[in-house]
Amino acid sequence: RENKRNKSKPSSSSSRVSTTLAAMKGLKLYSSSHQVLALAFITLALLPTIALSKCTCEPEDDGEINKEEARKYQIAAIVSILIAGGIGVCLPMMGKIIPSLSPEKDMFFIIKAFAAGVILSTGFIHVLPDAFEHLTFPCLKENPWGKFPFTGFIAMVATILTLMIDAMATSYYTKSHFNNKPGPVEVADEEHAGHVHVHTHGTHGHSHGANTTADDSSPAAQLIRHKIISQVLELGIVVHSVIIGVSLGASQSPDTIRPLVAALTFHQFFEGMGLGGCISQAKFKPRQVVTMALFFSLTTPVGIAIGMAISTRYSETSPTALIVEGVFNSASAGILIYMALVDLLAADFMNPRLQTNTKLQLGANLSLLLGAGCMALLAKWA
């Protein structure tokens, strides 16, 4: 009986221990589950705050606001960008002074490939991402801006319209150039010198030389193409340049403006080289060349001046500013990408002169990659 009593005691004590352990485990489980629930509750409570913080339309604090110091950097930006843009656009047109820069030389293909890479990179890496950012900004209305990819659509429409304008303008100028010649005339002007000679005889009713329909490979037809390319390309660059100028001029933070000054200076220099190469091939009259060069060089500085003038009223995160900048950037990206791929790269890389010269072809490819890479690197700062 004593042994049985002794045996029963350990069993009762062990049951109490096991009960205590089970209770402690339950308490731990309850405590851990309580912590999980508390954490989940806190997370759910903070979600609206996080969402609201992302959807704010207030300008981001990019640095300390200092209007006087920012104004100094903006004036320096106007001067440096004006000089760099002017040098860039004039450099390819100095073929008479620097023979290696003449369109007839192989070096011109290398420079033009570099400039085309710059323009292509500008469209894809600088302009198009900005357009996406502006037209998908959280403070824009969900309907319609959040329900349709307007950025890609506008860029596509701009590309198609550029193609149509390019084709129609080429057709119009070609027809007017070759079909509107008076009776017996021998054409040997500057555009046709050494290339096209038309000599008609009224009594015989036939012509020798160029036909009324120009061949695409004829020098006169190529000259018309270069004129159209340079004008459309300048349009796309100017739209983009004014927008970035206004953005820089409206900023009042020296920390934001400081890295942009150097980046945009190189940006305008490289873009100017691309445009200058097209202008030099178009063989415009001196007055037209000066007008186009000045127009390009002044666009970004004028944009900066406009931004400085409206800086007190301009808000880069207002819906109106976001929509206007996004639409224009999208259209500009479409124009620049089309011009770089179709009118600059495809035209030169399929040129028989480059196709039959392996060394020149390799140099043009490397130059293209270098130009695109340099411009892509600038995206880190601008």
C-alpha positions, 0 to 999 in steps of 0.5 A: 500500500505504501509503495502504491502511495509512493507511485501515485505521488510522482504521477500527480506531480508530473501531471502538474508539471506537464499542465504547467508546461502546457500552460506556459506553451499556451501563454507563449503561443498566445503571446506570439499570436498576439504580437503577430496580430498587433504587428498586422494591425499596425501595418494595416493602420500605416498603409493609408499613411504610406499610400498618402505619402507616395501620392503627395503632389508637393515638390520633393525636397531635393536640397536646401532652397537658396534663391540667390545661389541658385540664380548664380548657377542658372546664369552660369548654366545659360552661358556654358550651355549657349557656348557648348551648343554653339560650338557643337552645332558649328563643329561639323560645319567647319569642313572648309577650315578643317578638311577632315570634317568635310562630308566627303571624308570618312571622319565625317561618317564617324562623327555623324555616327557618334552624334546619332548615338547621342540623339538615340540615347537622348530619346530612349534614356533622357526624354522617354523616361521623363515622359513616363514619370510625368504622365504616371505621376500619382497626383494625376487623376486615375481617369484617364491618365491611370487607365491608358498608356498615354506616353507610349501612344503619344510617342508612337503617334509622333513617330508615325506623323514624322514619317508621314511629314518626312515622306510628303515633304520629300515628295513635294520638294522633289516634284516642285524641284524637278517639274517646275523648270521653265522652257529651254534652260540649262541648270547648273546652279550650286545645288546641281554643280557637277551632278545634274545638268538639264538641257532641253530643246523646245524644237525637239521636245526632249531632254538630256540629263536628269529626268522629271522624276528624280532618282532617290540616289541622285545628288539633288534628291539626296540634298532635298532629303538632308534639308528635310532631315535637318529641319525635322530633327531640329524641331524634335531637339528644340521641343526637348531643349526648351522643357529641360531649360524651363525645369532648370530655371524654375528650380531654386535648389543649388544642390539640384542645379549644380550637377545639371550645369555640367551634364546639360552642357555636354548634352547640348554639345553632343546634340549640336554635333548631330544637328550640325552634321545634318545641316552641313550635308543639307548645304543651306544658304549661309543665312539659313545656316546661321538661323538654324544654329542660333535657334538651336543654341538659344533654345535651352538658355531661353528656356532657363530664362523663362523658368527663372521668370516664372519660378515663383508661380511654377510648380513642377508637380502641378497637374497642368505642368505634368501633363504639358511636359509629359505630352511634349516629352513623349512627342519629342522622344518619338521624333528623336528616336525616328530621326536617329534610327531611320534618317541618320543611322539607317541612311548612313549604315546602308550607304554603299561607301560604308558597306564596302569599307570594313574599317570604316564600318567598324569605326562607325559602329564603335563611334555609335556605341560610344556616343550612345554610352556617353549620353546614357552615362549623363542620365546619372546626373541629368 
